């Protein structure tokens, strides 16, 4: 495993790691790289390269702010059921 150090993604400090896994047989190795935000306890980026496949999953548009309070307002058309 290789420590890739720290960098900023969308204004959030993250730490990266890369590691390699070699399969038995003729297949080449798989490389995985991950970037983690320790302050958010969130895996921000996962990148995996296999012999016939490349996969990347990235969380973007990170914002560290209070959400819009209207997102938590009960709509007027909602009703309460006494079940």
C-alpha positions as CSV (number, residue, x, y, z in Angstrom):
1,X,0.0,0.0,0.0
2,X,1.2,3.5,-0.9
3,X,0.2,6.6,1.0
4,X,-0.5,9.3,-1.6
5,X,-0.6,12.1,1.0
6,X,-3.2,14.8,1.2
7,X,-4.9,17.0,-1.4
8,X,-8.1,19.1,-1.7
9,X,-11.2,17.8,-3.6
10,X,-14.0,20.4,-3.9
11,X,-12.5,22.3,-1.1
12,X,-12.4,19.3,1.2
13,X,-9.1,17.9,2.5
14,X,-8.7,14.2,1.7
15,X,-6.0,11.6,2.1
16,X,-5.2,9.0,-0.6
17,X,-4.0,5.4,-0.7
18,X,-3.1,3.1,-3.6
19,X,-2.6,-0.6,-3.5
20,X,-2.2,-3.5,-5.9
21,X,-3.6,-7.0,-6.0
22,X,-2.2,-9.7,-8.2
23,X,-4.4,-12.5,-9.3
24,X,-3.2,-16.1,-9.8
25,X,-2.7,-17.0,-13.4
26,X,-2.0,-14.9,-16.4
27,X,-4.1,-11.9,-15.4
28,X,-2.2,-8.7,-14.6
29,X,-2.7,-6.9,-11.3
30,X,-5.6,-4.8,-10.2
31,X,-4.8,-1.3,-9.0
32,X,-7.1,0.5,-6.5
33,X,-6.9,4.1,-5.4
34,X,-9.1,5.7,-2.7
35,X,-9.4,9.2,-1.3
36,X,-11.0,9.6,2.1
37,X,-12.2,12.7,3.9
38,X,-11.3,12.1,7.6
39,X,-13.3,15.1,8.7
40,X,-16.5,13.9,7.0
41,X,-15.8,10.2,7.5
42,X,-16.6,9.8,3.8
43,X,-14.9,7.9,1.0
44,X,-14.8,10.6,-1.6
45,X,-13.2,8.8,-4.5
46,X,-12.7,5.1,-5.4
47,X,-10.8,4.2,-8.6
48,X,-10.1,0.6,-9.7
49,X,-8.3,-0.6,-12.8
50,X,-8.5,-4.2,-13.8
51,X,-7.2,-5.8,-16.9
52,X,-10.4,-5.4,-18.8
53,X,-12.3,-2.8,-16.7
54,X,-11.9,0.6,-15.2
55,X,-14.3,1.8,-12.5
56,X,-14.4,5.1,-10.8
57,X,-16.9,6.4,-8.2
58,X,-16.5,10.1,-7.1
59,X,-18.6,12.2,-4.7
60,X,-18.6,15.7,-6.1
61,X,-20.1,19.1,-5.3
62,X,-19.3,18.7,-1.6
63,X,-20.6,21.6,0.5
64,X,-20.1,22.0,4.2
65,X,-23.1,24.2,5.1
66,X,-26.5,24.1,6.7
67,X,-29.2,22.7,4.4
68,X,-32.1,24.8,3.2
69,X,-34.7,24.6,6.0
70,X,-37.5,24.3,3.4
71,X,-36.3,20.8,2.7
72,X,-37.6,19.8,6.1
73,X,-40.9,21.6,6.1
74,X,-44.0,19.4,6.0
75,X,-46.1,20.2,2.9
76,X,-49.5,21.9,3.5
77,X,-51.3,19.1,1.7
78,X,-49.8,16.5,4.1
79,X,-52.2,15.0,6.7
80,X,-51.7,13.1,9.9
81,X,-53.2,9.7,10.3
82,X,-54.0,8.3,13.8
83,X,-53.5,4.6,13.0
